[in-house]
Every structure is written in structure tokens, then in C-alpha cells.
Amino acid sequence: MNLYIHLLCLACKILFSVQTGIGQQEVTRHPSEGFNEPQERATENWIEDLYEMGISISNDTIFVSDETRKVAADPAHRELIYRASYTWDEANFLLEVKEYKIAFWHLFNIYVDDPDSRENVLKYLITFDRFLQADSAMIGVFYTYAFLDPKVAVIQNGIPVVQHPELIEEQQAYLKSIVQFIAAYRLKEKNISG
């Protein structure tokens, strides 16, 4: 198991019992041109939330987002996120009701679980990439939800206990293939448009 996954699994065991900060990534693309100031601020907050990694380690600090804490603490919220199987209908519904982060998690799992749907998931993500950084969104979603997935961990008294770190590594390989596809597509589009 690579060291980073090992550290994150260890962090999952202790992070919910210690007080930590909330990590945020810098947002470089904004699909809010032409909005008034409150609309622009709301859009920027929405994008920051989508890109935010729920669990991350920087130097000697563990960052845990509010969303990740909510997932660990609220069984009803976990039910909305984690399914025995993921469907296009649910992913589309979540997009319609603007639960984008959870919808992207569902898309990720459709990609993982259904090889016949992988091309369609990638097409969906490329469509979103015209307005936001789909690769950053997928990375943020993965590091928000993967470590609390019931296939990977059990929640005991609000604290995740990772039981299958090998599944995280497997899922991380799928994430890498998605991110690489998006990067290759961007490069191709850049070369075409000159």
C-alpha cells in the first residue's frame, strides 16, 4: 500500500476525534461571468465546495471538511451518498436538485462499477469541464467520500475505521484514469483551437 493511502487511512481513524481546520483549494476558473456580485460570490463558494477535498494532509496538519464530518456523523446523509448500486437516474436527479458533489460521487461509482458506462461518464465530465475543472471536482469528491464508503470503512461513534484500504487504492486507480482522460482531452482541444 502506498504511503499516502496508509497515512490517510490512519488519519481517518483519528481525524474525527481531534479538532482540525478545513482545507480549501484555490479556484482558478469561474463560470460566473456576467453575474451580479452576490450571484458571483455564491457561484465561487459552490465551486470551492466542489473542489474541496474532504480529507487531506498538508505537512503536519490534517484537514477535514464540514461535508466529511457531516457524512461521518449523519446516517441519513450517508444513505443519500452511498448506494449498493449507482444509477444514471439517481445521478441525473442529484444534478437536477443541485447536489453536485454527491452526483459526481455517483458518476464516479458508475464509472467504477459499470465498464459499459465508462465512456458515457467521461462524456458527462467533459461537458462539465467546459464550465469548471472536472478533474479537480472528481479529486475533491473522491477525497471527501471514498474513505467513508461502507465498502471501505465502518463508522463507530462517528469515527471511520478503515477496514479495506486496498479498495481505496483500487478506486484511486480509477480516479487517476478519469483525471488523465480529462487532461488528455483538454490538451487535444487546446491543440485543435490553436
BALOBA-1460 file (C-alpha; in Angstrom, 3 decimals):
// residues 194
<rec num="1" residu="m" x="0.000" y="0.000" z="0.000"/>
<rec num="2" residu="n" x="1.467" y="3.384" z="-0.888"/>
<rec num="3" residu="l" x="2.465" y="5.660" z="1.972"/>
<rec num="4" residu="y" x="-0.083" y="8.395" z="1.179"/>
<rec num="5" residu="i" x="-3.028" y="5.966" z="1.331"/>
<rec num="6" residu="h" x="-1.636" y="4.486" z="4.523"/>
<rec num="7" residu="l" x="-1.376" y="7.950" z="6.094"/>
<rec num="8" residu="l" x="-4.893" y="8.879" z="5.027"/>
<rec num="9" residu="c" x="-6.285" y="5.637" z="6.449"/>
<rec num="10" residu="l" x="-4.502" y="6.331" z="9.710"/>
<rec num="11" residu="a" x="-5.794" y="9.890" z="9.628"/>
<rec num="12" residu="c" x="-9.357" y="8.630" z="9.138"/>
<rec num="13" residu="k" x="-9.082" y="6.707" z="12.361"/>
<rec num="14" residu="i" x="-8.114" y="9.754" z="14.400"/>
<rec num="15" residu="l" x="-9.308" y="12.767" z="12.484"/>
<rec num="16" residu="f" x="-12.849" y="12.822" z="13.732"/>
<rec num="17" residu="s" x="-11.784" y="12.784" z="17.348"/>
<rec num="18" residu="v" x="-9.498" y="15.812" z="17.048"/>
<rec num="19" residu="q" x="-10.220" y="19.416" z="16.170"/>
<rec num="20" residu="t" x="-8.915" y="20.248" z="12.697"/>
<rec num="21" residu="g" x="-9.210" y="23.033" z="10.149"/>
<rec num="22" residu="i" x="-10.998" y="22.947" z="6.865"/>
<rec num="23" residu="g" x="-8.751" y="22.699" z="3.820"/>
<rec num="24" residu="q" x="-9.597" y="24.576" z="0.655"/>
<rec num="25" residu="q" x="-8.036" y="24.589" z="-2.767"/>
<rec num="26" residu="e" x="-7.558" y="27.679" z="-4.858"/>
<rec num="27" residu="v" x="-10.126" y="28.020" z="-7.619"/>
<rec num="28" residu="t" x="-8.719" y="29.250" z="-10.900"/>
<rec num="29" residu="r" x="-11.712" y="29.076" z="-13.264"/>
<rec num="30" residu="h" x="-15.055" y="30.757" z="-12.583"/>
<rec num="31" residu="p" x="-18.198" y="30.134" z="-14.651"/>
<rec num="32" residu="s" x="-19.791" y="33.253" z="-13.185"/>
<rec num="33" residu="e" x="-19.007" y="35.942" z="-15.747"/>
<rec num="34" residu="g" x="-21.914" y="38.316" z="-16.143"/>
<rec num="35" residu="f" x="-23.358" y="37.593" z="-12.697"/>
<rec num="36" residu="n" x="-24.014" y="40.286" z="-10.156"/>
<rec num="37" residu="e" x="-21.785" y="40.330" z="-7.067"/>
<rec num="38" residu="p" x="-23.947" y="38.116" z="-4.770"/>
<rec num="39" residu="q" x="-24.505" y="35.592" z="-7.582"/>
<rec num="40" residu="e" x="-20.789" y="35.569" z="-8.358"/>
<rec num="41" residu="r" x="-19.890" y="35.015" z="-4.686"/>
<rec num="42" residu="a" x="-22.419" y="32.166" z="-4.426"/>
<rec num="43" residu="t" x="-21.013" y="30.554" z="-7.564"/>
<rec num="44" residu="e" x="-17.452" y="30.863" z="-6.286"/>
<rec num="45" residu="n" x="-18.474" y="29.268" z="-2.963"/>
<rec num="46" residu="w" x="-20.220" y="26.453" z="-4.811"/>
<rec num="47" residu="i" x="-17.125" y="25.790" z="-6.927"/>
<rec num="48" residu="e" x="-14.802" y="25.919" z="-3.917"/>
<rec num="49" residu="d" x="-17.026" y="23.360" z="-2.188"/>
<rec num="50" residu="l" x="-17.000" y="21.110" z="-5.246"/>
<rec num="51" residu="y" x="-13.192" y="21.215" z="-5.489"/>
<rec num="52" residu="e" x="-12.596" y="20.924" z="-1.743"/>
<rec num="53" residu="m" x="-11.013" y="17.652" z="-0.646"/>
<rec num="54" residu="g" x="-12.843" y="16.343" z="2.396"/>
<rec num="55" residu="i" x="-9.725" y="14.796" z="3.875"/>
<rec num="56" residu="s" x="-6.205" y="15.972" z="3.172"/>
<rec num="57" residu="i" x="-2.834" y="16.113" z="4.840"/>
<rec num="58" residu="s" x="-0.515" y="19.076" z="4.490"/>
<rec num="59" residu="n" x="2.789" y="18.950" z="6.338"/>
<rec num="60" residu="d" x="1.744" y="18.087" z="9.885"/>
<rec num="61" residu="t" x="-1.905" y="19.147" z="9.586"/>
<rec num="62" residu="i" x="-4.944" y="17.005" z="8.805"/>
<rec num="63" residu="f" x="-7.786" y="18.910" z="7.144"/>
<rec num="64" residu="v" x="-11.365" y="17.653" z="7.383"/>
<rec num="65" residu="s" x="-14.197" y="19.448" z="5.612"/>
<rec num="66" residu="d" x="-17.604" y="20.136" z="7.093"/>
<rec num="67" residu="e" x="-19.135" y="17.804" z="4.484"/>
<rec num="68" residu="t" x="-16.871" y="14.943" z="5.532"/>
<rec num="69" residu="r" x="-17.753" y="15.499" z="9.176"/>
<rec num="70" residu="k" x="-21.448" y="15.505" z="8.262"/>
<rec num="71" residu="v" x="-21.078" y="12.213" z="6.387"/>
<rec num="72" residu="a" x="-19.396" y="10.624" z="9.412"/>
<rec num="73" residu="a" x="-21.984" y="11.947" z="11.863"/>
<rec num="74" residu="d" x="-25.277" y="11.701" z="9.957"/>
<rec num="75" residu="p" x="-26.548" y="8.245" z="8.877"/>
<rec num="76" residu="a" x="-29.339" y="9.799" z="6.766"/>
<rec num="77" residu="h" x="-26.783" y="11.850" z="4.827"/>
<rec num="78" residu="r" x="-24.654" y="8.719" z="4.292"/>
<rec num="79" residu="e" x="-27.724" y="6.965" z="2.864"/>
<rec num="80" residu="l" x="-28.050" y="9.673" z="0.225"/>
<rec num="81" residu="i" x="-24.405" y="9.323" z="-0.779"/>
<rec num="82" residu="y" x="-23.666" y="5.599" z="-0.641"/>
<rec num="83" residu="r" x="-25.699" y="3.033" z="-2.555"/>
<rec num="84" residu="a" x="-25.493" y="-0.716" z="-3.104"/>
<rec num="85" residu="s" x="-25.557" y="0.187" z="-6.795"/>
<rec num="86" residu="y" x="-25.413" y="3.564" z="-8.519"/>
<rec num="87" residu="t" x="-27.733" y="4.542" z="-11.352"/>
<rec num="88" residu="w" x="-27.871" y="7.186" z="-14.055"/>
<rec num="89" residu="d" x="-31.373" y="8.152" z="-12.897"/>
<rec num="90" residu="e" x="-30.136" y="8.973" z="-9.399"/>
<rec num="91" residu="a" x="-27.071" y="10.816" z="-10.691"/>
<rec num="92" residu="n" x="-29.272" y="12.907" z="-13.001"/>
<rec num="93" residu="f" x="-31.750" y="13.597" z="-10.187"/>
<rec num="94" residu="l" x="-28.920" y="14.760" z="-7.910"/>
<rec num="95" residu="l" x="-27.694" y="17.094" z="-10.648"/>
<rec num="96" residu="e" x="-31.222" y="18.462" z="-11.105"/>
<rec num="97" residu="v" x="-31.547" y="19.232" z="-7.382"/>
<rec num="98" residu="k" x="-28.060" y="20.777" z="-7.409"/>
<rec num="99" residu="e" x="-26.400" y="18.164" z="-5.188"/>
<rec num="100" residu="y" x="-23.385" y="18.306" z="-7.485"/>
<rec num="101" residu="k" x="-20.764" y="16.840" z="-5.177"/>
<rec num="102" residu="i" x="-22.915" y="13.802" z="-4.397"/>
<rec num="103" residu="a" x="-23.884" y="13.497" z="-8.077"/>
<rec num="104" residu="f" x="-20.213" y="13.431" z="-9.075"/>
<rec num="105" residu="w" x="-19.629" y="10.678" z="-6.469"/>
<rec num="106" residu="h" x="-22.452" y="8.688" z="-8.086"/>
<rec num="107" residu="l" x="-20.894" y="9.257" z="-11.533"/>
<rec num="108" residu="f" x="-17.546" y="8.077" z="-10.205"/>
<rec num="109" residu="n" x="-19.122" y="4.886" z="-8.894"/>
<rec num="110" residu="i" x="-20.999" y="4.269" z="-12.137"/>
<rec num="111" residu="y" x="-17.611" y="4.526" z="-13.861"/>
<rec num="112" residu="v" x="-16.059" y="2.055" z="-11.398"/>
<rec num="113" residu="d" x="-18.935" y="-0.447" z="-11.296"/>
<rec num="114" residu="d" x="-20.141" y="-0.454" z="-14.910"/>
<rec num="115" residu="p" x="-17.444" y="-0.776" z="-17.594"/>
<rec num="116" residu="d" x="-20.088" y="-0.310" z="-20.311"/>
<rec num="117" residu="s" x="-20.921" y="3.150" z="-18.908"/>
<rec num="118" residu="r" x="-17.370" y="4.477" z="-18.600"/>
<rec num="119" residu="e" x="-17.373" y="6.265" z="-21.932"/>
<rec num="120" residu="n" x="-20.666" y="7.986" z="-21.100"/>
<rec num="121" residu="v" x="-19.401" y="9.085" z="-17.680"/>
<rec num="122" residu="l" x="-16.318" y="10.570" z="-19.332"/>
<rec num="123" residu="k" x="-18.513" y="12.403" z="-21.869"/>
<rec num="124" residu="y" x="-20.576" y="13.816" z="-18.995"/>
<rec num="125" residu="l" x="-17.449" y="15.011" z="-17.231"/>
<rec num="126" residu="i" x="-16.047" y="16.583" z="-20.401"/>
<rec num="127" residu="t" x="-19.297" y="18.515" z="-20.765"/>
<rec num="128" residu="f" x="-18.890" y="19.842" z="-17.211"/>
<rec num="129" residu="d" x="-15.229" y="20.600" z="-17.890"/>
<rec num="130" residu="r" x="-16.291" y="23.379" z="-20.238"/>
<rec num="131" residu="f" x="-17.605" y="25.281" z="-17.181"/>
<rec num="132" residu="l" x="-15.454" y="24.056" z="-14.317"/>
<rec num="133" residu="q" x="-12.424" y="21.897" z="-13.671"/>
<rec num="134" residu="a" x="-13.997" y="18.456" z="-13.793"/>
<rec num="135" residu="d" x="-10.735" y="16.790" z="-12.789"/>
<rec num="136" residu="s" x="-10.446" y="18.969" z="-9.662"/>
<rec num="137" residu="a" x="-14.088" y="18.240" z="-8.874"/>
<rec num="138" residu="m" x="-13.531" y="14.480" z="-9.154"/>
<rec num="139" residu="i" x="-10.444" y="14.646" z="-6.949"/>
<rec num="140" residu="g" x="-12.346" y="16.693" z="-4.357"/>
<rec num="141" residu="v" x="-15.278" y="14.283" z="-4.451"/>
<rec num="142" residu="f" x="-13.018" y="11.245" z="-4.099"/>
<rec num="143" residu="y" x="-11.181" y="12.625" z="-1.080"/>
<rec num="144" residu="t" x="-14.475" y="13.656" z="0.503"/>
<rec num="145" residu="y" x="-16.385" y="10.383" z="0.170"/>
<rec num="146" residu="a" x="-14.049" y="7.436" z="-0.576"/>
<rec num="147" residu="f" x="-12.706" y="6.974" z="2.944"/>
<rec num="148" residu="l" x="-16.192" y="6.852" z="4.466"/>
<rec num="149" residu="d" x="-17.673" y="4.467" z="1.899"/>
<rec num="150" residu="p" x="-19.286" y="1.496" z="3.695"/>
<rec num="151" residu="k" x="-17.344" y="-0.808" z="1.346"/>
<rec num="152" residu="v" x="-14.138" y="0.672" z="2.799"/>
<rec num="153" residu="a" x="-14.890" y="1.694" z="6.379"/>
<rec num="154" residu="v" x="-17.345" y="1.361" z="9.220"/>
<rec num="155" residu="i" x="-18.413" y="4.317" z="11.306"/>
<rec num="156" residu="q" x="-18.120" y="3.677" z="15.031"/>
<rec num="157" residu="n" x="-19.302" y="6.505" z="17.289"/>
<rec num="158" residu="g" x="-18.866" y="8.992" z="14.449"/>
<rec num="159" residu="i" x="-15.317" y="7.825" z="13.735"/>
<rec num="160" residu="p" x="-14.471" y="5.975" z="10.497"/>
<rec num="161" residu="v" x="-12.466" y="2.799" z="10.883"/>
<rec num="162" residu="v" x="-10.941" y="1.901" z="7.519"/>
<rec num="163" residu="q" x="-11.116" y="-1.842" z="7.011"/>
<rec num="164" residu="h" x="-10.289" y="-2.135" z="3.317"/>
<rec num="165" residu="p" x="-7.539" y="0.281" z="2.290"/>
<rec num="166" residu="e" x="-6.887" y="-1.907" z="-0.761"/>
<rec num="167" residu="l" x="-10.269" y="-0.792" z="-2.141"/>
<rec num="168" residu="i" x="-9.197" y="2.826" z="-1.811"/>
<rec num="169" residu="e" x="-6.076" y="2.058" z="-3.843"/>
<rec num="170" residu="e" x="-8.203" y="0.328" z="-6.469"/>
<rec num="171" residu="q" x="-10.593" y="3.283" z="-6.643"/>
<rec num="172" residu="q" x="-7.657" y="5.673" z="-6.757"/>
<rec num="173" residu="a" x="-6.502" y="3.950" z="-9.960"/>
<rec num="174" residu="y" x="-9.926" y="4.631" z="-11.498"/>
<rec num="175" residu="l" x="-9.714" y="8.254" z="-10.367"/>
<rec num="176" residu="k" x="-6.295" y="8.550" z="-11.993"/>
<rec num="177" residu="s" x="-7.646" y="7.222" z="-15.298"/>
<rec num="178" residu="i" x="-10.511" y="9.758" z="-15.210"/>
<rec num="179" residu="v" x="-8.169" y="12.655" z="-14.433"/>
<rec num="180" residu="q" x="-5.733" y="11.564" z="-17.155"/>
<rec num="181" residu="f" x="-8.563" y="11.332" z="-19.683"/>
<rec num="182" residu="i" x="-9.737" y="14.850" z="-18.864"/>
<rec num="183" residu="a" x="-6.173" y="16.209" z="-19.102"/>
<rec num="184" residu="a" x="-5.637" y="14.493" z="-22.471"/>
<rec num="185" residu="y" x="-8.959" y="15.830" z="-23.758"/>
<rec num="186" residu="r" x="-8.057" y="19.371" z="-22.689"/>
<rec num="187" residu="l" x="-4.692" y="19.104" z="-24.427"/>
<rec num="188" residu="k" x="-6.351" y="17.827" z="-27.591"/>
<rec num="189" residu="e" x="-8.883" y="20.684" z="-27.519"/>
<rec num="190" residu="k" x="-6.115" y="23.210" z="-26.920"/>
<rec num="191" residu="n" x="-4.143" y="21.871" z="-29.881"/>
<rec num="192" residu="i" x="-7.227" y="21.980" z="-32.116"/>
<rec num="193" residu="s" x="-8.145" y="25.538" z="-31.183"/>
<rec num="194" residu="g" x="-4.515" y="26.615" z="-31.502"/>
